[in-house]
Amino acid sequence: MLTKTTATATATASLSVASALSSTTPSPFLCHFTPNNSRFFTPPNPLSNFLSIRGNTNKHNTYTNKNKCNNFGTSRMESFTIKASAQPLKNAEELISSVETFIFDCDGVIWKGDKLIDGVPETLDMLRSKGKRLVFVTNNSTKSRKQYGKKFETLGLNVNEEEIFASSFAAAAYLKSINFPKDKKVYVIGEDGILKELELAGFQYLGGPDDGGKKIELKPGFLMEHDKDVGAVVVGFDRYFNYYKIQYGTLCIRENPGCLFIATNRDAVTHLTDAQEWAGGGSMVGAVGGSTQREPLVVGKPSTFMMDYLADKFGILKSQICMVGDRLDTDILFGQNGGCKTLLVLSGVTTLPMLQNPNNSIQPDFYTNKISDFLSLKPATV
């Protein structure tokens, strides 16, 4: 129990932290860490009510969503939140009738690598026949929305480009939302999808796959030059990742005043093939974070940026959305941060033992084997 003196001191300290931070404007919807001694671009905040700012013992300012958007460094106080264990989905019809919109992750839910998961076409057709809105959200930034549309088509799925939201699109949409200066450039550590979305949004960029073959010859006195007009570094999954890119991005973030460090996602693994898991975009983001000692603004799941964007675009009540995914720390947390119903499918990354592990604190509302269970799960008859 706190004494009156201790309580007063604690309250005073909290107020001091809040006052000290009140002059900085956090970015909307994002989980954001920035060192106190760094110089950084502070974007405008048209929707500051989505965020709260709290002090952090690791000498960083911590920007977190009020709906517990915090995919790195969740405070110990938040860990005391108790959530009931997930229930197996037994009555699919009841869940379907309770929501207007289903948001689906792609990798591990719709496909694995380039292989469609069994029963997906029939399930999507059934949901559409019931008048449900379908949206597909992926953290994979290697493709643009248009390129993902072609992948859906190749797999025999009829999906409109306007129903697809990739983290490559989210990066460009975020820059537009903060009125990123058009005279500034974006350095990209990532693949073609990010470049195409930046181009569509009207932003100047450099880097990407073109820098994949560049090498650094370390000689005595060698100084690597970089573009002083770079105002943001966007890091996504990159199969052409190399030391040149790490160094170039590091120089921009550390030496260009106000340069943003934006990550499309921090996924540990991804499904490049259906045979095994592969190192994900989080490994590239981690390398740049290690060299800059900065934490990125994350625009992909579980940040609520895309959720809020979708809700605004389609006029959707979040209570009428069900998020369906295969990852606890991105998909399910994304849905929970946005105030949606959540359904975990065991067709991708997460297994039942992982879900039921006592150390796992992220519990969806329901879980099932795959989305085609929607076709077969009926209420039990008495």
ChimeraX attribute file (.defattr): number of C-alpha atoms within 10 A of each C-alpha:
attribute: neighborCount
match mode: 1-to-1
recipient: residues
	/A:1	5
	/A:2	8
	/A:3	8
	/A:4	9
	/A:5	9
	/A:6	11
	/A:7	12
	/A:8	12
	/A:9	12
	/A:10	13
	/A:11	12
	/A:12	12
	/A:13	13
	/A:14	14
	/A:15	12
	/A:16	13
	/A:17	16
	/A:18	15
	/A:19	11
	/A:20	11
	/A:21	16
	/A:22	11
	/A:23	8
	/A:24	14
	/A:25	16
	/A:26	27
	/A:27	24
	/A:28	26
	/A:29	31
	/A:30	27
	/A:31	27
	/A:32	28
	/A:33	22
	/A:34	20
	/A:35	15
	/A:36	11
	/A:37	8
	/A:38	17
	/A:39	16
	/A:40	18
	/A:41	15
	/A:42	14
	/A:43	18
	/A:44	16
	/A:45	17
	/A:46	13
	/A:47	11
	/A:48	14
	/A:49	11
	/A:50	19
	/A:51	22
	/A:52	15
	/A:53	19
	/A:54	15
	/A:55	17
	/A:56	14
	/A:57	8
	/A:58	9
	/A:59	12
	/A:60	18
	/A:61	20
	/A:62	25
	/A:63	25
	/A:64	27
	/A:65	23
	/A:66	15
	/A:67	17
	/A:68	21
	/A:69	25
	/A:70	21
	/A:71	19
	/A:72	13
	/A:73	12
	/A:74	13
	/A:75	13
	/A:76	8
	/A:77	7
	/A:78	9
	/A:79	9
	/A:80	9
	/A:81	8
	/A:82	10
	/A:83	11
	/A:84	10
	/A:85	14
	/A:86	17
	/A:87	13
	/A:88	14
	/A:89	21
	/A:90	18
	/A:91	15
	/A:92	17
	/A:93	14
	/A:94	12
	/A:95	15
	/A:96	16
	/A:97	11
	/A:98	13
	/A:99	18
	/A:100	19
	/A:101	22
	/A:102	23
	/A:103	25
	/A:104	22
	/A:105	25
	/A:106	23
	/A:107	27
	/A:108	24
	/A:109	25
	/A:110	27
	/A:111	21
	/A:112	21
	/A:113	18
	/A:114	15
	/A:115	13
	/A:116	20
	/A:117	19
	/A:118	14
	/A:119	15
	/A:120	19
	/A:121	16
	/A:122	15
	/A:123	16
	/A:124	21
	/A:125	13
	/A:126	15
	/A:127	18
	/A:128	12
	/A:129	9
	/A:130	11
	/A:131	10
	/A:132	17
	/A:133	16
	/A:134	18
	/A:135	19
	/A:136	21
	/A:137	24
	/A:138	22
	/A:139	29
	/A:140	25
	/A:141	30
	/A:142	22
	/A:143	23
	/A:144	26
	/A:145	23
	/A:146	15
	/A:147	15
	/A:148	22
	/A:149	19
	/A:150	18
	/A:151	15
	/A:152	20
	/A:153	13
	/A:154	11
	/A:155	14
	/A:156	11
	/A:157	18
	/A:158	14
	/A:159	18
	/A:160	17
	/A:161	17
	/A:162	11
	/A:163	15
	/A:164	22
	/A:165	26
	/A:166	27
	/A:167	29
	/A:168	34
	/A:169	27
	/A:170	23
	/A:171	28
	/A:172	24
	/A:173	19
	/A:174	21
	/A:175	20
	/A:176	16
	/A:177	16
	/A:178	15
	/A:179	11
	/A:180	19
	/A:181	12
	/A:182	13
	/A:183	10
	/A:184	15
	/A:185	20
	/A:186	25
	/A:187	25
	/A:188	26
	/A:189	31
	/A:190	29
	/A:191	25
	/A:192	19
	/A:193	23
	/A:194	31
	/A:195	29
	/A:196	21
	/A:197	24
	/A:198	24
	/A:199	12
	/A:200	12
	/A:201	14
	/A:202	12
	/A:203	19
	/A:204	16
	/A:205	20
	/A:206	16
	/A:207	19
	/A:208	23
	/A:209	18
	/A:210	11
	/A:211	18
	/A:212	19
	/A:213	11
	/A:214	12
	/A:215	11
	/A:216	12
	/A:217	9
	/A:218	9
	/A:219	7
	/A:220	6
	/A:221	6
	/A:222	9
	/A:223	8
	/A:224	12
	/A:225	9
	/A:226	15
	/A:227	14
	/A:228	14
	/A:229	15
	/A:230	23
	/A:231	24
	/A:232	24
	/A:233	26
	/A:234	26
	/A:235	33
	/A:236	34
	/A:237	28
	/A:238	22
	/A:239	16
	/A:240	15
	/A:241	19
	/A:242	17
	/A:243	13
	/A:244	17
	/A:245	26
	/A:246	20
	/A:247	17
	/A:248	21
	/A:249	26
	/A:250	23
	/A:251	19
	/A:252	26
	/A:253	28
	/A:254	19
	/A:255	14
	/A:256	20
	/A:257	16
	/A:258	18
	/A:259	25
	/A:260	26
	/A:261	29
	/A:262	23
	/A:263	30
	/A:264	31
	/A:265	30
	/A:266	27
	/A:267	23
	/A:268	15
	/A:269	15
	/A:270	22
	/A:271	20
	/A:272	15
	/A:273	13
	/A:274	15
	/A:275	9
	/A:276	11
	/A:277	16
	/A:278	12
	/A:279	15
	/A:280	22
	/A:281	26
	/A:282	19
	/A:283	17
	/A:284	27
	/A:285	28
	/A:286	19
	/A:287	14
	/A:288	25
	/A:289	18
	/A:290	13
	/A:291	15
	/A:292	19
	/A:293	16
	/A:294	22
	/A:295	22
	/A:296	25
	/A:297	23
	/A:298	29
	/A:299	28
	/A:300	33
	/A:301	30
	/A:302	30
	/A:303	31
	/A:304	28
	/A:305	23
	/A:306	26
	/A:307	27
	/A:308	17
	/A:309	17
	/A:310	18
	/A:311	14
	/A:312	11
	/A:313	9
	/A:314	10
	/A:315	10
	/A:316	16
	/A:317	14
	/A:318	20
	/A:319	14
	/A:320	15
	/A:321	24
	/A:322	25
	/A:323	28
	/A:324	27
	/A:325	35
	/A:326	26
	/A:327	25
	/A:328	23
	/A:329	18
	/A:330	21
	/A:331	28
	/A:332	28
	/A:333	28
	/A:334	28
	/A:335	27
	/A:336	23
	/A:337	21
	/A:338	27
	/A:339	19
	/A:340	23
	/A:341	22
	/A:342	25
	/A:343	30
	/A:344	31
	/A:345	27
	/A:346	20
	/A:347	22
	/A:348	24
	/A:349	18
	/A:350	17
	/A:351	16
	/A:352	13
	/A:353	9
	/A:354	12
	/A:355	21
	/A:356	14
	/A:357	10
	/A:358	8
	/A:359	8
	/A:360	12
	/A:361	18
	/A:362	19
	/A:363	23
	/A:364	27
	/A:365	20
	/A:366	18
	/A:367	23
	/A:368	20
	/A:369	17
	/A:370	23
	/A:371	26
	/A:372	21
	/A:373	18
	/A:374	23
	/A:375	15
	/A:376	11
	/A:377	14
	/A:378	14
	/A:379	12
	/A:380	7
	/A:381	4
	/A:382	3
